[in-house]
Amino acid sequence: MTTEERLAERIGMIRRELAEASEGRYPAPKLIAVTKTHPPEMILPLKVAGITDIGENRVQELRGKLPQLEGAFRIHLIGRLQRNKVRQIIGDVCMIQSMDSVPLAEEIHARASAAGIRMPVLVEVSPAGEAQKGGVPFDETEAFLRQIAPLEGIRVEGLMAVMPLTADEALLDSLFAKMRQLFDRLRETDITGIRMNELSMGMSGDYRIAAKHGATMVRVGSAIFGPRN
Ligand SMILES: *Cc1c(COP(=O)(O)O)cnc(C)c1O
């Protein structure tokens, strides 16, 4: 099997599983291929398999790959972002999914405004209270949204979450359900300037559970490319 065929086969399998897991409850989530650590020659074949959106988590790495990837995919920044790096990616990504502090929101607002754009972002929420991993504490999400709502250089499109690394499916099930409830509640709250269209959650180990609980995007790397080493 060629690399292209192998990637296409895995992507086809993941799409079927996503459709199955969400069936009858939610639309199947969009599959975002997480391409960190992989070179452009491994990433470009994803296009043939119908991948339109990719996720990268480091600014430096993304900058290095941009010349070959630009225009081929919509690029989401999904990793922790330092304020002093915002300037380097503001015009090159379609969405910043890992926004989790007011200073970062203000920096994105300032850089986007200077570039004459409104940057789509997701607010990263910490569902399990793992402070060291980043993310707004779960119970502070609404207050955080109200605080950043006036910033015109950003357009909040929804929420993102990274689940704890665990094989405990019951725990994951409850955390994904909790995220979906928060998302639904905030959508009904209707805060001016804040949209709740996207709920980005689920990775290689748990995308089926995420789809079952109504993720609108899953971010999948190793299930497509094989384990990172
Ligand atoms: C690496 C990464 C992923 C994908 O992880 P896999 O387990 O390889 O699917 C998803 N989201 C974020 C934020 C990541 O850093």
The ligand as an SDF file (V2000), in Angstrom:
LIG
                    3D

 15 15  0  0  0  0  0  0  0  0999 V2000
   -1.4760   16.6770   19.5040 C   0  0  0  0  0  0  0  0  0  0  0  0
   -2.8170   17.2550   19.7520 C   0  0  0  0  0  0  0  0  0  0  0  0
   -3.9800   16.6200   19.2860 C   0  0  0  0  0  0  0  0  0  0  0  0
   -3.9750   15.2850   18.5570 C   0  0  0  0  0  0  0  0  0  0  0  0
   -3.4880   14.2770   19.3840 O   0  0  0  0  0  0  0  0  0  0  0  0
   -3.5590   12.7240   18.9220 P   0  0  0  0  0  0  0  0  0  0  0  0
   -3.6510   11.9900   20.1970 O   0  0  0  0  0  0  0  0  0  0  0  0
   -2.3020   12.4540   18.1860 O   0  0  0  0  0  0  0  0  0  0  0  0
   -4.7570   12.5690   18.0750 O   0  0  0  0  0  0  0  0  0  0  0  0
   -5.1910   17.2440   19.5230 C   0  0  0  0  0  0  0  0  0  0  0  0
   -5.2710   18.4220   20.1940 N   0  0  0  0  0  0  0  0  0  0  0  0
   -4.1710   19.0510   20.6580 C   0  0  0  0  0  0  0  0  0  0  0  0
   -4.3400   20.3460   21.3830 C   0  0  0  0  0  0  0  0  0  0  0  0
   -2.9180   18.4960   20.4590 C   0  0  0  0  0  0  0  0  0  0  0  0
   -1.8320   19.1270   20.9260 O   0  0  0  0  0  0  0  0  0  0  0  0
  1  2  1  0
  2  3  1  0
  2 14  2  0
  3  4  1  0
  3 10  2  0
  4  5  1  0
  5  6  1  0
  6  7  2  0
  6  8  1  0
  6  9  1  0
 10 11  1  0
 11 12  2  0
 12 13  1  0
 12 14  1  0
 14 15  1  0
M  END
$$$$
